[in-house]
Amino acid sequence: MSHHMKVARQLQGQGYRLTPQRLAILEVIKGAGCHMSIQDILDKLADSYPTLSVPTVYRNLQWLKAAGLVAETDLGGECHEYEYIAEHPHHHLVCLECGERLTLPDSLLDPVREYLRDTLGYLPRAEHFAFFGICPACQAREDHDHPHEEHHADAP
């Protein structure tokens, strides 16, 4: 039995209702091994579930997110993407120039969680973050394309 089917059985054992759509969405996301948009999920399930709609996929993704199986992240491009994270919580570093995505360990946020909890009294929910910046290759390309020009004032 695959891992996501084991997870599905565990959820059923805890009293959660697993509809065919939820199970299909879970299978697609788990099988993809990467981030997916709602449209990506709809496209993958179009043959099996031709009447599946964006709101239905969205509601089921929110349910899977609340169950701790799926993370929702804004990785840029004005589109939220979803990823199966039940086995390996993690975060991302995204280059704003080329779009390169690096995976960061979940432990990176431990000091932030500790500060929020111990100093501010908050119980943080930091399941899946994206940090944005410019990667070294794009920085080097920018430096090469626009070398720093030195301007000297001429004294009279």
C-alpha positions in Angstrom: 0.0 0.0 0.0 1.4 3.4 -0.9 2.2 6.0 1.8 -0.7 8.4 0.8 -3.1 5.5 1.0 -1.8 4.7 4.5 -2.3 8.3 5.4 -5.8 8.2 3.9 -6.6 5.1 6.0 -5.3 6.8 9.1 -7.5 9.9 8.5 -10.5 7.6 8.0 -9.6 5.9 11.3 -9.7 9.4 12.9 -13.2 10.0 11.7 -12.3 12.2 8.6 -14.5 11.7 5.6 -12.4 11.0 2.5 -14.4 11.6 -0.6 -13.3 10.3 -4.0 -12.3 13.8 -5.0 -10.2 14.3 -1.8 -8.4 11.0 -2.4 -7.9 11.8 -6.1 -6.4 15.2 -5.3 -4.2 13.7 -2.6 -3.0 11.1 -5.1 -2.2 13.7 -7.8 -0.3 16.0 -5.4 1.6 13.2 -3.8 2.4 11.6 -7.2 3.6 14.9 -8.6 6.4 15.4 -6.1 6.4 19.1 -6.8 4.2 22.2 -6.4 1.0 22.3 -8.3 -1.5 25.0 -9.0 -5.3 24.3 -8.9 -5.3 24.4 -12.7 -2.5 21.7 -12.7 -4.6 19.5 -10.5 -7.7 20.1 -12.6 -5.8 19.2 -15.7 -4.5 15.9 -14.2 -7.9 14.9 -13.1 -9.9 16.1 -16.1 -10.4 12.6 -17.6 -11.4 11.0 -14.4 -13.5 13.9 -13.0 -14.6 16.0 -15.9 -17.1 18.0 -13.8 -14.5 18.9 -11.1 -14.4 22.7 -10.6 -11.9 25.2 -9.2 -14.0 25.8 -6.1 -14.3 22.1 -5.4 -10.5 21.6 -5.8 -9.9 24.7 -3.6 -12.1 23.5 -0.8 -10.6 20.0 -0.8 -7.1 21.5 -0.8 -8.0 23.6 2.2 -9.2 20.4 3.9 -6.0 18.6 3.1 -4.0 21.6 4.3 -5.9 21.6 7.6 -5.2 17.9 7.9 -1.5 18.7 7.6 -1.0 16.8 4.4 -0.7 19.7 1.9 1.0 23.1 2.1 -0.2 26.2 0.3 2.5 28.6 -0.7 2.8 31.8 -2.8 6.0 31.2 -4.8 5.6 34.3 -6.9 3.8 34.7 -10.2 0.5 35.6 -8.4 -0.4 32.0 -8.1 -0.8 29.9 -5.0 0.7 26.4 -5.3 0.2 23.3 -3.3 2.6 20.5 -2.4 2.4 17.3 -0.4 4.4 17.8 2.8 3.2 15.2 5.2 6.5 13.4 5.2 8.9 16.3 4.9 8.0 19.8 6.0 10.3 22.3 4.3 10.5 25.8 2.9 11.8 27.5 -0.2 14.1 30.2 -1.4 13.0 31.6 -4.8 15.0 33.8 -7.1 13.0 36.8 -8.2 15.0 37.0 -11.5 15.3 33.4 -12.9 12.7 31.6 -10.7 15.2 29.1 -9.3 13.7 27.3 -6.2 15.9 25.9 -3.5 14.4 23.7 -0.7 15.3 24.8 2.8 15.0 22.6 5.9 12.1 23.2 8.3 14.6 23.6 11.2 15.6 27.0 9.6 12.5 28.5 11.2 13.0 27.0 14.7 14.6 30.3 16.1 11.7 32.3 14.6 9.1 29.9 16.1 10.9 30.1 19.5 10.9 33.9 19.4 7.2 34.1 18.5 6.3 31.6 21.2 8.6 32.7 24.0 8.9 36.4 23.5 5.5 37.3 22.0 3.4 34.5 23.4 2.1 33.4 19.9 1.6 29.8 18.9 3.1 30.1 15.4 1.8 28.3 12.3 4.8 28.2 10.1 4.2 25.2 7.9 5.5 26.3 4.5 7.3 29.5 3.6 8.8 31.0 0.5 11.7 33.5 0.9 12.5 35.6 -2.1 15.8 37.1 -3.2 18.3 37.2 -6.1 20.4 34.0 -6.6 24.2 34.2 -6.9 24.1 33.5 -10.7 21.6 36.4 -11.3 23.7 38.7 -9.1 26.8 37.9 -11.1 24.9 38.4 -14.4 23.7 41.8 -13.1 27.2 42.8 -12.1 28.5 41.7 -15.5 25.7 43.4 -17.4 25.9 46.7 -15.4 29.4 47.1 -14.1 29.8 49.7 -11.4 31.0 52.8 -13.1 33.2 55.1 -11.1 32.4 58.7 -11.4 35.1 61.2 -10.4 34.3 64.8 -10.0 36.9 66.9 -11.9 38.3 69.6 -9.7 38.8 73.0 -11.4 
